[in-house]
Amino acid sequence: MEKKILYIKNSKTGSEFIADILHSRVVGNVHVTPQEISYSKSQFDDRKNNLKLWKDTYPIKITSVRNPYARCVSIYRWLMVKSPLDRTNRLKWITNKNDKKEGFKQFINKSFNDLQLLDNYAWDVSLPTSTLCSIDGDISFYDKIIRCESLEEDLLEVFNKFNLGTINFNKKYSINGSGKYDLMDYYDEENKQLVYEKYKKDFELFSYDKESIKV
């Protein structure tokens, strides 16, 4: 019997790796969404509206999350270096890019509202994961929430729980897909508090420790 699986992708949570595993290993109807990042408010609204429809259509529903301290640095690095759109103008307002702590501080001090005024702003990237994958704050409809920090272990649990077949990781997942870096190069106590306040819902909803900074 074919399995019907809904995987809600959240940027910077190992989502591409998870999607590849599901598509290559699962025999059935695997719906991975969204297929691309929302670059407008209307695209983002469509994402949220579709989630409300799809949650009752698929018997197996999963998503993925990441420690906000690590995810926020990954977001910053992606927008600074890896962004596929408008690469030369991305984060041009950051004046101290060579000092990682100070440049990161400027980034997290910038409000989401200000960032969203930029042309082609990647809505799905820097918004809290709780905003992306919940329905009015509800996440109870998910059968499994995969944590980036225990990605392979959690994926194995999904495959075993729902009898999705065998799984092996021929290519080990690298949590720092954009290259090796030390997370603590970006943090002092002020930056830690700023990130906590901006992503407070993620800490609370997904039970991440306010004091624990993990890659």
N, C-alpha and C positions, 0 to 999 in steps of 0.2 A: 504493500500500500504506500502510495506516495505521501510524503510529508509536506505540509504547508507551513512555511516558516516566514515570519516577518522579522527582519533585522533593521532596526533604526540606527543609522550611522550618526555618530557625533564626532566632529572634527577633532583631531589630535588626541584620540583615545585608542589608537591601534586599529581604527575602523577598516582601513584598506586591507590589512592583513586578515582580519576576521572575515570580511566579505569574500576574499579570495579563497579562504579555507571552505567556507560554506558553499560557494559556487562549484568548487572543484571536487568536493568530497560527498556532498549530499545529493541523493537521488530524490527529486521531488520538486515542488514549487517553492523556490527560494526567492522571496521578494526583499531586495536590499534597497533601502530608500533613506535619504534622497540620493539620486544618482550624481548630482553635482551640487556645489555650494550655491546657496541663495545669494545673488548679487543685487537683490532689490527687496523692498519691503513686501511687495506683492508675492514674490517667490517664497519668501519666508512664511507669509500668511498661508499660502497654499500648503506648505509643508505641515503646518500645525493642523489645518483643517483635514488634510488627508489622514493624519494620524488618528483622528477621532473616528474616521470611517473604517480604517484598516484594522483597528484593534479588535473589532468584533468579527473580522473576516478570517483571521489566521489563528489556528489553535495553538501554535507555538510562537511566542513573541519574546525577542531578546534585544538588548541594547548594550552599550559599553560606556564606561565612565573612567575617569582618571583623577588622581589627586590634584586638586586645583593649583597647588603650588607648582607642581611640575608642568601641568597643562598650560598655565599662564606663560611660563618661560618659553614653552614650545610654540605657543601662539605668537609671541613677540619675535622669536627667531624666524618663524615662517613668514610673517608680514614684512620683516626686515630684509630677508634674503630670498625666500623660496616662493613668494607670491607670484602666480603666473600672470597677473594683470597689473599693469601700471607699475612695473618694478622700480622704475627710477623715481617715482613720486611717492611710493608707499612710505609712510612714516617720515616724510621729509621735514616735519615740524620738530622732530627730535634733534636737539642741538648737541647732545653729548653722547654720541654713539660709541666712542672708543672706551669710555668708562661704563662697563656693563651694568653696574648697580645704578648709576645715575641715569643712563639711558632707559633702563627698565623702569625706573621710578617715574620718569616722564611719561612713559607709555601707560602705566597703570593709574597715573593721576588723571589721565585724559578720560573723560566720561564716555560711556557707551553712546550717549546721545550725540556728543560731538563727533565721535568716530563714524557714526552712521550717516553723517551729512556728507562724507566723502563720496565721490563718484566711484561706482563699482566696489563699494565696500562689501567685504565678505561677511555677511551677517552671521552665518552659522559658525564662524571660527571663534570669535572672542566672546560670544554670549555664554552665560553659564550653561553647563550641560543640563541642569534641571529645567531651564527654559526650553531647551531643544527637544527633550524626550519625554517630558511629562505632559499630562492633560490637566491643566489647572492645578498643578502641583501633585497630581496623582500618578504614582508609578506602580501601583499594586497589580496592574494587569500584566506586567512582565513576568514571564516564567523564569528568566535568569537575567541578571545584570552582570555583565562581564567586567571585571576590574582590570585595567591596563597593567597593574602591578602583578597580577597573577593570571595573565592572559591565557597561557597555555593550559594551566590547571583548570581554569574555568571553562575553556572550550572543551576540554576532555569531559568535564562534568555534563555539559550540554549534550554531547554526542552519546554519552552513556545513558543519561536520563531518558532521552527520547529515541533511543535505538536508531541513531542516524548512520550507523556503520563504523568502519574503522577510521582512525585518524592518526597521522604521524606528521611530525614537523620536520620535513626535509631541510627547510631553510629556517633556522632559528630566528624568531622575532627579535629585533633590536628596538628597545623602547625609545632610544634616541635616534630615530630614523634620519634626522637631519645632520647627524655627525656627533662625534664625541664632545661632550662639554660637561663642566662641573656646575651643577645646579646652584651651588652655594656662591658661585661667582656673581650671581644676580641678586642675592638676598642680604639685606641687613634687617634689623628689627622693624624699621619703618616700612620697608617693602613687604615684609611678611604680614604686617598688620593691614596694609593697604589691600593686598590680595585677599586676605581673609574677609575683609568687609565687602569687597566687590563680589566675591564668590561664596558668600556666607550660606546661601541656600544650598549650594552643592555640598558644602561641608556637613550641613545638617541632614539633608535628604539622603545622602549616600554614606553617612556615618564616617566621614574622614576626620582624623584627629587634627585639631587646630594647631597642635604643637609639633606635628610630625611632618617634616619635609622629606619626601622620598621621590627618587627618580622613577 
